[in-house]
Amino acid sequence: MGKVSTRAAKRLEIMRIGATIFKEVGYENATVDDIAKRAKMDRATLYYYFKGKQELFREMVNVATASNVATAEQIAALDEPSDAKLRKLIHALFESYQQHYPYLFVYLEQDISRLTIDQSEWSAEILNLNNRFNCAVVKIIRDGRKSGLFLSRGSDKILAAGILGMCNWSHRWFKPEGAMTARDIADVFADLVLGGICRAATPSSSDV
């Protein structure tokens, strides 16, 4: 039992080191040697924990993505007004960015269509998780429009893409140790989104 715990802790440490290097130089430019050197081990030892940088990257993505999807689906299913659910979703996103830093930021910097072109089991799972997450956000917006809370131009999918794009772009500048906490930033973004989506004048139910 002790050996398993020690190995799991070491894997987590290597993942954090790998994520930091991916963020510094980009996934494509990072090498196993870079990661091993920063982790103060040789390549052979690193391969005991991970088969290579691809497995390391995929593991860090899995840690955060599945959790975010479950949270988004739970929020979408709540028996609450859609504006409250959308605010909770934005808060949950930024809390996840902070909790899983820099894993999610490394992921957001990548071209997911290129990374999943190999049609592997992992690729299929990630694409499925992305689709489920997007569907949960679209559901919140669609329910809000049906109830009359959200009266904005554009389709539900466009609105969801805009909101998520705004939040995800924070990977360019967000740092957990910054002057504003994830909660502070989430409050600002939620006010901005809800102030716009609840005040616009022309409802539309068209799809993209």
ZADO-54537 format. One line per 3 residues: number of its first residue (from 1); their letters; for each residue z, x, y of N, C-alpha, C. Coordinates in nm, 3 decimals. Atoms other than C-alpha are relative to their C-alpha. Layout:
% ZADO-54537
NUM	a	Z,X,Y,Z,X,Y,Z,X,Y  ...
END
This chain:
% ZADO-54537
1	mgk	0.000,0.083,-0.121,0.000,0.000,0.000,0.000,0.086,0.125  -0.008,-0.090,-0.115,0.088,0.284,0.237,-0.133,0.066,0.028  0.128,-0.066,-0.016,-0.246,0.455,0.173,-0.102,-0.093,0.065
4	vst	0.092,0.098,-0.059,-0.439,0.136,0.255,0.028,-0.016,0.148  -0.037,0.017,-0.139,-0.248,0.093,0.581,-0.040,0.121,0.082  0.036,-0.123,-0.071,-0.303,0.455,0.678,-0.151,0.007,0.019
7	raa	0.147,-0.004,-0.011,-0.676,0.432,0.604,-0.050,-0.102,0.101  0.041,0.104,-0.095,-0.707,0.107,0.798,0.027,0.044,0.144  -0.035,-0.049,-0.135,-0.530,0.264,1.097,-0.098,0.107,0.045
10	krl	0.095,-0.106,-0.034,-0.763,0.564,1.083,-0.137,-0.058,0.031  0.129,0.066,-0.028,-1.070,0.341,1.065,0.000,-0.062,0.139  -0.011,0.061,-0.132,-0.947,0.155,1.372,-0.009,0.106,0.109
13	eim	0.005,-0.109,-0.097,-0.894,0.484,1.556,-0.144,0.051,0.017  0.139,-0.048,-0.005,-1.248,0.600,1.466,-0.089,-0.103,0.069  0.077,0.105,-0.066,-1.390,0.265,1.576,0.018,0.006,0.151
16	rig	-0.026,-0.008,-0.144,-1.224,0.300,1.915,-0.069,0.122,0.061  0.066,-0.122,-0.048,-1.353,0.654,1.953,-0.151,-0.021,0.004  0.143,0.026,0.004,-1.701,0.549,1.845,-0.045,-0.093,0.111
19	ati	0.034,0.094,-0.106,-1.703,0.256,2.087,0.000,0.067,0.137  -0.007,-0.072,-0.127,-1.598,0.483,2.372,-0.123,0.088,0.020  0.119,-0.086,-0.008,-1.881,0.726,2.295,-0.126,-0.084,0.018
22	fke	0.116,0.089,-0.017,-2.134,0.442,2.258,-0.009,-0.047,0.145  -0.001,0.048,-0.139,-2.027,0.318,2.600,-0.039,0.111,0.096  0.028,-0.114,-0.089,-2.052,0.665,2.754,-0.147,0.041,-0.003
25	vgy	0.135,-0.057,0.012,-2.392,0.773,2.620,-0.103,-0.098,-0.058  0.091,0.095,0.062,-2.541,0.463,2.456,-0.002,0.017,-0.151  -0.001,-0.003,0.147,-2.563,0.372,2.088,-0.107,0.093,-0.055
28	ena	0.111,-0.081,0.052,-2.901,0.538,2.037,0.026,0.149,0.015  -0.021,-0.142,-0.028,-2.790,0.870,2.189,0.122,0.059,-0.071  -0.121,-0.048,0.066,-2.455,0.892,2.011,-0.034,0.049,-0.141
31	tvd	0.022,-0.052,0.135,-2.438,1.093,1.689,0.132,-0.001,-0.078  -0.119,-0.009,0.086,-2.202,1.109,1.394,0.080,0.125,0.035  -0.069,-0.124,-0.038,-2.123,1.465,1.499,0.086,-0.021,0.124
34	dia	-0.076,0.029,-0.122,-2.013,1.341,1.844,0.130,-0.072,-0.035  -0.116,0.081,0.036,-1.780,1.087,1.688,0.101,0.082,-0.080  -0.089,-0.083,0.082,-1.640,1.329,1.430,0.074,0.102,0.086
37	kra	-0.062,-0.101,-0.087,-1.575,1.594,1.694,0.109,-0.061,0.086  -0.100,0.067,-0.084,-1.394,1.350,1.924,0.120,-0.044,-0.085  -0.107,0.043,0.090,-1.192,1.227,1.624,0.073,0.117,-0.067
40	kmd	-0.060,-0.124,0.053,-1.107,1.590,1.536,-0.006,0.004,-0.153  0.023,-0.009,0.144,-1.256,1.580,1.189,-0.144,0.045,-0.022  0.138,-0.039,0.029,-1.571,1.702,1.015,-0.079,-0.123,-0.046
43	rat	0.087,0.112,0.038,-1.869,1.485,0.920,0.039,-0.058,-0.136  -0.033,0.046,0.135,-1.766,1.468,0.555,0.122,-0.092,0.001  -0.120,0.083,-0.009,-1.425,1.329,0.646,-0.031,-0.134,0.065
46	lyy	0.036,0.125,-0.066,-1.575,1.073,0.881,-0.073,-0.093,-0.097  0.074,0.082,0.095,-1.810,0.955,0.605,0.091,-0.063,-0.106  -0.097,0.063,0.090,-1.501,0.881,0.396,0.041,-0.137,0.056
49	yfk	-0.042,0.125,-0.065,-1.420,0.607,0.650,-0.117,-0.092,0.032  0.119,0.078,-0.033,-1.769,0.495,0.755,-0.124,0.072,-0.053  0.121,-0.060,0.053,-2.114,0.551,0.605,-0.087,0.062,0.110
52	gkq	0.077,-0.053,-0.112,-2.255,0.627,0.949,0.027,-0.082,0.125  -0.029,0.068,-0.127,-2.270,0.508,1.308,-0.044,-0.146,-0.004  0.042,0.140,0.009,-2.456,0.190,1.212,0.112,-0.086,-0.058
55	elf	-0.110,0.076,0.059,-2.173,0.073,0.986,0.116,-0.011,0.098  -0.109,0.000,-0.097,-1.920,0.170,1.253,-0.028,-0.103,0.110  0.038,0.096,-0.104,-2.109,-0.028,1.519,0.011,-0.143,-0.050
58	rem	-0.002,0.136,0.053,-2.147,-0.331,1.296,0.141,-0.050,-0.024  -0.138,0.038,0.023,-1.780,-0.330,1.207,0.068,-0.041,0.130  -0.066,0.034,-0.127,-1.669,-0.329,1.572,-0.055,-0.131,0.057
61	vnv	0.059,0.126,-0.045,-1.910,-0.612,1.651,0.060,-0.117,-0.078  -0.056,0.106,0.084,-1.780,-0.818,1.358,0.142,-0.036,0.041  -0.139,0.022,-0.038,-1.420,-0.775,1.475,0.011,-0.103,0.112
64	ata	-0.012,0.085,-0.118,-1.484,-0.953,1.805,-0.084,-0.127,-0.008  0.093,0.112,-0.007,-1.780,-1.183,1.748,0.048,-0.123,-0.076  -0.044,0.113,0.080,-1.643,-1.402,1.470,0.118,-0.072,0.066
67	snv	-0.115,0.059,-0.070,-1.321,-1.455,1.664,-0.045,-0.083,0.119  0.049,0.073,-0.117,-1.511,-1.561,1.977,-0.068,-0.131,-0.039  0.068,0.121,0.045,-1.722,-1.811,1.785,0.102,-0.107,-0.040
70	ata	-0.103,0.095,0.043,-1.416,-1.972,1.626,0.070,-0.061,0.121  -0.068,0.049,-0.121,-1.247,-1.999,1.966,-0.088,-0.097,0.077  0.092,0.086,-0.074,-1.555,-2.149,2.135,-0.015,-0.136,-0.069
73	eqi	0.015,0.125,0.073,-1.595,-2.409,1.861,0.128,-0.085,0.007  -0.127,0.072,-0.013,-1.226,-2.501,1.879,0.011,-0.065,0.139  -0.006,0.053,-0.137,-1.248,-2.546,2.257,-0.097,-0.116,0.016
76	aal	0.101,0.106,-0.011,-1.567,-2.753,2.230,0.046,-0.129,-0.068  -0.045,0.117,0.077,-1.392,-2.987,1.983,0.125,-0.066,0.059  -0.122,0.056,-0.058,-1.087,-3.050,2.203,-0.026,-0.137,0.062
79	dep	0.008,0.131,-0.064,-1.019,-3.403,2.326,0.052,0.014,0.144  -0.036,-0.027,-0.139,-1.012,-3.295,2.689,-0.124,-0.015,0.087  0.117,0.005,-0.089,-1.236,-3.332,2.997,-0.081,0.129,-0.010
82	sda	0.087,-0.115,0.018,-1.534,-3.097,2.986,0.025,0.110,0.102  -0.027,-0.105,-0.098,-1.438,-2.917,3.307,0.119,0.085,-0.044  -0.115,-0.075,0.052,-1.103,-2.821,3.149,-0.042,0.088,-0.117
85	klr	0.047,-0.079,0.114,-1.282,-2.706,2.834,-0.084,0.119,0.046  0.082,-0.111,-0.048,-1.531,-2.496,3.030,0.086,0.108,0.063  -0.091,-0.098,-0.058,-1.249,-2.331,3.221,0.071,0.078,-0.112
88	kli	-0.066,-0.067,0.113,-1.070,-2.255,2.893,-0.095,0.099,-0.067  0.098,-0.088,0.063,-1.390,-2.107,2.751,-0.017,0.129,0.080  0.017,-0.120,-0.084,-1.435,-1.870,3.045,0.124,0.088,-0.009
91	hal	-0.123,-0.077,0.017,-1.071,-1.765,3.019,0.002,0.071,-0.135  -0.001,-0.059,0.134,-1.108,-1.708,2.645,-0.097,0.118,-0.008  0.097,-0.108,0.000,-1.417,-1.494,2.703,0.058,0.127,0.061
94	fes	-0.052,-0.119,-0.067,-1.246,-1.263,2.948,0.123,0.057,-0.070  -0.112,-0.051,0.080,-0.932,-1.241,2.737,-0.053,0.080,-0.119  0.061,-0.072,0.111,-1.157,-1.136,2.449,-0.059,0.132,0.046
97	yqq	0.054,-0.125,-0.054,-1.335,-0.879,2.667,0.110,0.105,0.012  -0.111,-0.094,-0.019,-0.997,-0.727,2.744,0.059,0.042,-0.135  -0.060,-0.030,0.131,-0.856,-0.751,2.391,-0.088,0.092,-0.083
100	hyp	0.092,-0.075,0.084,-1.166,-0.606,2.227,-0.076,0.109,0.076  0.065,-0.105,-0.077,-1.254,-0.354,2.494,0.008,0.134,-0.074  0.133,0.029,-0.057,-1.487,-0.170,2.470,-0.100,-0.055,-0.101
103	ylf	0.093,0.044,0.105,-1.632,-0.323,2.149,-0.105,-0.099,0.052  0.094,0.102,-0.046,-1.783,-0.631,2.313,-0.094,0.055,0.106  0.084,-0.054,-0.105,-1.913,-0.430,2.606,-0.110,0.087,-0.058
106	vyl	0.102,-0.079,0.070,-2.094,-0.190,2.374,-0.104,-0.095,-0.060  0.089,0.098,0.060,-2.240,-0.491,2.195,-0.091,-0.064,0.104  0.076,0.067,-0.104,-2.351,-0.660,2.518,-0.105,0.091,0.063
109	eqd	0.096,-0.094,-0.056,-2.531,-0.345,2.628,-0.123,0.018,-0.089  0.109,-0.022,0.095,-2.754,-0.351,2.320,-0.102,-0.113,0.004  0.106,0.100,0.018,-3.081,-0.534,2.261,0.017,-0.056,-0.141
112	isr	-0.036,0.054,0.131,-2.963,-0.760,1.981,-0.125,-0.034,-0.083  0.121,0.032,0.076,-3.319,-0.863,1.887,-0.054,0.124,-0.071  0.046,-0.124,0.063,-3.401,-0.498,1.816,0.096,0.044,-0.110
115	lti	-0.100,-0.042,0.098,-3.076,-0.430,1.633,-0.003,-0.085,-0.127  -0.001,0.090,0.115,-3.127,-0.728,1.403,-0.139,-0.015,-0.064  0.136,0.011,0.051,-3.494,-0.667,1.325,-0.011,0.036,-0.148
118	dqs	0.006,-0.043,0.140,-3.409,-0.521,0.984,0.019,-0.115,-0.099  -0.017,0.119,0.084,-3.338,-0.875,0.852,0.103,0.021,-0.111  -0.107,-0.023,0.097,-3.027,-0.752,0.673,0.096,-0.118,-0.001
121	ews	-0.102,0.105,0.008,-2.738,-0.973,0.569,0.085,-0.002,0.127  -0.076,-0.009,-0.125,-2.546,-0.847,0.873,-0.078,-0.060,0.116  0.083,0.053,-0.107,-2.835,-0.931,1.105,-0.002,-0.153,-0.003
124	aei	0.003,0.145,0.014,-2.857,-1.285,0.969,0.133,-0.061,0.043  -0.132,0.051,-0.036,-2.482,-1.332,1.011,0.024,0.006,0.150  -0.019,-0.013,-0.145,-2.479,-1.203,1.370,-0.085,-0.102,0.075
127	lnl	0.087,0.099,-0.065,-2.774,-1.422,1.468,0.057,-0.140,-0.018  -0.063,0.130,0.025,-2.598,-1.719,1.308,0.122,-0.019,0.090  -0.119,0.008,-0.086,-2.276,-1.642,1.497,-0.040,-0.021,0.146
130	nnr	0.047,0.018,-0.138,-2.467,-1.610,1.825,-0.047,-0.143,0.024  0.050,0.136,-0.012,-2.635,-1.943,1.763,0.114,-0.101,0.004  -0.116,0.091,0.000,-2.305,-2.115,1.682,0.076,0.006,0.132
133	fnc	-0.069,-0.014,-0.128,-2.146,-1.974,1.996,-0.075,-0.073,0.110  0.081,0.065,-0.103,-2.434,-2.089,2.216,0.004,-0.152,-0.015  -0.005,0.144,0.023,-2.427,-2.434,2.055,0.132,-0.060,0.047
136	avv	-0.130,0.048,-0.046,-2.056,-2.468,2.131,0.004,-0.013,0.152  0.003,0.004,-0.147,-2.114,-2.387,2.499,-0.090,-0.114,0.047  0.092,0.110,-0.036,-2.411,-2.625,2.518,0.067,-0.134,-0.021
139	kii	-0.070,0.126,0.027,-2.197,-2.899,2.364,0.098,-0.035,0.113  -0.095,0.025,-0.109,-1.931,-2.859,2.633,-0.075,-0.051,0.123  0.079,0.041,-0.117,-2.197,-2.888,2.904,-0.062,-0.137,-0.020
142	rdg	0.064,0.129,0.029,-2.378,-3.178,2.738,0.102,-0.114,0.009  -0.105,0.102,-0.006,-2.053,-3.372,2.696,0.041,-0.027,0.145  -0.038,0.017,-0.140,-1.969,-3.307,3.060,-0.102,-0.079,0.078
145	rks	0.105,0.075,-0.069,-2.302,-3.443,3.176,-0.001,-0.146,-0.044  -0.005,0.138,0.049,-2.273,-3.750,2.955,0.114,-0.078,0.064  -0.116,0.066,-0.060,-1.931,-3.825,3.104,-0.012,-0.013,0.151
148	glf	0.017,0.006,-0.145,-2.061,-3.780,3.458,0.074,0.109,0.076  -0.072,-0.108,-0.068,-1.844,-3.475,3.531,-0.095,0.106,0.054  0.096,-0.103,-0.039,-2.135,-3.230,3.545,-0.130,-0.066,0.044
151	lsr	0.120,0.061,-0.056,-2.425,-3.330,3.766,-0.091,0.108,0.057  0.078,-0.114,-0.046,-2.641,-3.021,3.782,-0.144,-0.007,-0.046  0.140,-0.012,0.041,-3.015,-2.957,3.774,-0.012,0.088,-0.124
154	gsd	0.027,-0.088,0.112,-3.169,-2.791,3.472,0.050,-0.057,-0.131  -0.040,0.047,0.132,-3.119,-2.833,3.101,0.137,0.055,-0.038  -0.129,-0.049,0.050,-2.795,-2.786,2.909,-0.010,0.146,-0.042
157	kil	0.018,-0.137,0.047,-2.936,-2.467,2.757,-0.010,0.099,0.117  0.013,-0.088,-0.117,-3.028,-2.321,3.097,0.136,0.021,0.065  -0.134,-0.012,-0.060,-2.681,-2.394,3.234,0.089,0.090,-0.084
160	aag	-0.081,-0.084,0.090,-2.517,-2.239,2.928,-0.041,0.146,0.013  0.050,-0.137,-0.012,-2.739,-1.930,2.957,0.045,0.063,0.131  -0.042,-0.052,-0.130,-2.653,-1.893,3.326,0.148,0.035,0.002
163	ilg	-0.145,-0.023,0.001,-2.278,-1.922,3.272,0.034,0.122,-0.086  -0.028,-0.112,0.090,-2.274,-1.683,2.977,-0.056,0.130,0.057  0.058,-0.120,-0.059,-2.506,-1.441,3.154,0.088,0.057,0.111
166	mcn	-0.088,-0.044,-0.107,-2.273,-1.427,3.454,0.125,0.067,-0.057  -0.121,-0.057,0.061,-1.969,-1.364,3.235,-0.032,0.131,-0.073  0.034,-0.119,0.079,-2.143,-1.113,3.007,-0.038,0.120,0.086
169	wsh	0.041,-0.110,-0.087,-2.276,-0.909,3.299,0.120,0.085,0.043  -0.120,-0.076,-0.037,-1.916,-0.802,3.362,0.014,0.127,-0.083  -0.006,-0.124,0.079,-1.977,-0.539,3.091,-0.041,0.121,0.085
172	rwf	0.043,-0.109,-0.087,-2.128,-0.335,3.377,0.115,0.057,0.083  -0.103,-0.046,-0.092,-1.806,-0.312,3.573,0.144,-0.028,-0.043  -0.138,0.035,0.036,-1.501,-0.464,3.400,0.071,0.115,-0.070
175	kpe	-0.087,-0.096,0.066,-1.220,-0.228,3.306,0.139,-0.063,-0.011  -0.132,0.064,0.019,-0.889,-0.353,3.157,0.106,0.051,0.095  -0.102,-0.058,-0.088,-0.692,-0.117,3.380,-0.035,-0.018,0.147
178	gam	0.042,0.021,-0.139,-0.871,-0.235,3.697,0.101,-0.078,0.082  -0.092,0.067,-0.093,-0.709,-0.393,4.001,0.020,-0.147,-0.036  -0.009,0.140,0.040,-0.787,-0.746,3.873,0.007,-0.009,-0.152
181	tar	-0.010,0.021,0.145,-0.681,-0.860,3.528,-0.114,-0.089,-0.048  0.101,0.089,0.058,-0.912,-1.045,3.291,0.026,-0.145,0.043  -0.035,0.137,-0.042,-0.725,-1.365,3.380,-0.037,-0.025,0.146
184	dia	0.035,0.014,-0.142,-0.773,-1.306,3.753,-0.150,-0.022,0.016  0.145,0.010,-0.009,-1.147,-1.256,3.708,-0.048,-0.133,-0.057  0.038,0.127,0.062,-1.173,-1.559,3.477,0.025,-0.115,0.097
187	dvf	-0.029,0.104,-0.099,-1.009,-1.774,3.748,-0.110,-0.008,0.106  0.105,-0.006,-0.103,-1.266,-1.660,4.006,-0.131,-0.056,-0.056  0.125,0.045,0.059,-1.559,-1.717,3.770,0.004,-0.150,-0.031
190	adl	-0.011,0.143,0.033,-1.432,-2.057,3.653,-0.011,-0.085,0.125  0.010,0.074,-0.126,-1.388,-2.174,4.012,-0.144,-0.003,0.050  0.139,-0.011,-0.045,-1.738,-2.052,4.095,-0.091,-0.092,-0.082
193	vlg	0.084,0.081,0.088,-1.899,-2.221,3.793,0.027,-0.149,0.021  -0.033,0.142,-0.010,-1.713,-2.550,3.819,-0.028,-0.054,0.140  0.033,0.044,-0.135,-1.756,-2.565,4.196,-0.147,-0.033,0.014
196	gic	0.143,0.025,-0.006,-2.130,-2.549,4.144,-0.046,-0.112,-0.092  0.050,0.096,0.098,-2.180,-2.756,3.832,0.050,-0.141,0.027  -0.056,0.132,-0.028,-1.962,-3.042,3.954,-0.049,-0.058,0.131
199	raa	0.040,0.050,-0.131,-2.113,-3.067,4.301,-0.150,-0.018,0.016  0.145,0.012,-0.014,-2.488,-3.039,4.240,-0.041,-0.146,-0.010  0.030,0.140,-0.023,-2.673,-3.359,4.311,-0.099,-0.065,-0.097
202	tps	0.108,0.060,0.077,-2.961,-3.404,4.068,0.020,0.019,-0.150  -0.019,-0.015,0.144,-2.875,-3.472,3.702,-0.133,0.008,-0.073  0.121,-0.010,0.081,-3.131,-3.381,3.438,0.040,0.019,-0.145
205	ssd	-0.034,-0.013,0.143,-3.124,-3.417,3.060,-0.112,0.066,-0.078  0.112,-0.064,0.069,-3.443,-3.226,2.984,0.046,0.124,-0.075  -0.030,-0.120,0.080,-3.436,-2.950,2.724,-0.102,0.108,0.027
208	v	0.091,-0.113,-0.013,-3.585,-2.601,2.741,-0.094,0.001,-0.118
END
